[in-house]
Amino acid sequence: MSEATVKVDAKGRIVIPSKIRRELDIRNIVKIKVEGGKITLKPIEDPLKSLEKLVVKGTKDVEREIRRLREVAKRELLTRA
């Protein structure tokens, strides 16, 4: 577990030390939760990265389905010939 004492600037901002950012893979979005007198920060994956993963996964599924349909069509042609 990492721990750090950080300063809050005049605008209410804090800097999360780089060691902790790397440890938690914090990029540019965090979820802030206030509960029981404590503030919790949770790293959130960039929505565009999440969407990108879905698109790439979907693309692979589509490519697989196209290959499958081509095989079915090929077999169908062979049985008719």
Contacts in CASP RR format, 6 or more apart in sequence:
PFRMAT RR
TARGET T0000
AUTHOR 0000-0000-0000
METHOD contacts of the structure
MODEL  1
MSEATVKVDAKGRIVIPSKIRRELDIRNIVKIKVEGGKITLKPIEDPLKS
LEKLVVKGTKDVEREIRRLREVAKRELLTRA
2 17 0 8 1.000
2 19 0 8 1.000
2 20 0 8 1.000
2 23 0 8 1.000
4 16 0 8 1.000
4 17 0 8 1.000
4 19 0 8 1.000
4 20 0 8 1.000
6 14 0 8 1.000
6 15 0 8 1.000
6 16 0 8 1.000
6 17 0 8 1.000
7 14 0 8 1.000
8 14 0 8 1.000
16 26 0 8 1.000
16 41 0 8 1.000
20 26 0 8 1.000
24 43 0 8 1.000
25 43 0 8 1.000
26 41 0 8 1.000
26 43 0 8 1.000
27 43 0 8 1.000
27 45 0 8 1.000
27 46 0 8 1.000
28 46 0 8 1.000
29 43 0 8 1.000
29 44 0 8 1.000
29 45 0 8 1.000
29 46 0 8 1.000
29 47 0 8 1.000
30 41 0 8 1.000
30 42 0 8 1.000
30 43 0 8 1.000
30 44 0 8 1.000
31 41 0 8 1.000
31 42 0 8 1.000
31 44 0 8 1.000
32 39 0 8 1.000
32 40 0 8 1.000
32 41 0 8 1.000
33 39 0 8 1.000
33 40 0 8 1.000
33 41 0 8 1.000
33 42 0 8 1.000
34 40 0 8 1.000
END
